[in-house]
Amino acid sequence: MRKKTRQIHVGNVAIGGDAPIAVQSMTTTYTRDVASTVAQIHRLEEVGCELVRVAVPEMEDAVVLSEIKRQIHIPLIADIHYNPLLALEAIKQGIDKVRINPGNLLQGRKSLEQIVLAAKERDVAMRIGVNSGSIDAIDKVAQMQRVQVRLRDDGTLERSDPAEARRKERDHLAERMVTKALEYISWCEELDYHNLDVSLKSSTVLTAVEAYRRFSERSDYPLHLGITEAGTLVAGSVKSALGMGLLLADGIGDTLRVSLSAEPEEEIPVAYEILRSLELRNRGVTFVSCPSCGRVEIDVVGVANEVEKRLTKVQTPIQVAVMGCVVNGPGESRDADVGLAGGKGKGVIFRKGEPVRTVPEDQFLDAVLKEVASLLPEHEARLVYPEGGIKEIAGTHRTRDEGRNIPILQK
Ligand code: SF4
């Protein structure tokens, strides 16, 4: 059961309540470089990003926000650290939401009140974005505890229990994060401003999970989920899926951002995969493919990756299977909307549970994408399957007789 939070609106996107869990990302361009920033946001929009955040480190970045907003189609969020004047300018520029960090907002409450009054006047939403790193920086007690924990981990205090010490440290930090968020919320509420959501991010999965759980028990403001500085594509995806998965499975979370050291466009498919896996959103392609093994006689890995790459812009819910052999291939392909079940240098194409034809391996890509396109609305079908078909070949020729991969074209 999803926890019922109050609903806020960020531009035309509802967050919280019974609204779908919204997927967002953040640009990596210099915001003042309007052309590059807008181009990146357009790429994000194409793969399903529903809200976008841009960094506003200096006034040069703040003053171009209206120009960026004019050229994009999704709500724009300004990410502010330290200087409240940047938030005030961003709000003046017409952004939809401002993110502030309680751990580093200069002049704390005084600055927050200025920002809240401006946001209220223009009906701009706000994220109170607590980050364990910046909370720790102002928390002397937490710093001391970390030192003690390190000493214990080094074996200096032999009777200590490192796991227990880490748990205590985590609980303490999570509590500090929640307390800070609630303090900022109470200041907002005193000004009758409630257009808020909250994040409690940490690069340590269990700290973030603990903080979100504690907050969720004590407040009904919507939650923006994230594991901050999660890492590169693989590590970051796994940590995000774990942390957010634990929370989402508990019904906690109203919007999310997967943070990766990768192009932001790569964050969006990961976010949707997390939500699809928990049956919380069904946008886009649910992909089923086998890892392949010593039975396989087609290049499943090559074909599956190429098919998946070409379907990233599809928003219509559809299930596609690419399977290596007769062990599980026909079953999974039958269950999918479109399936490929590999055989010896050829494959059977399934559509809506029925085998429709058998094609050689140099036509796998064309055959699968043609069937997928036939199930999509016209504007998406055009993206997937161009007029005249697909001439390119995915994968290599793989044969057990020879025990090796051979490029199909040299066969
Ligand atoms: S479907 Fe066939 S090729 Fe793929 S992993 Fe299973 S047994 Fe191996």
Residues whose N, C-alpha, C, O or C-beta is under 5 A from the ligand:
A	BS01	SF4	C290 P291 S292 C293 R295 V296 M323 G324 C325 V327 N328 G329
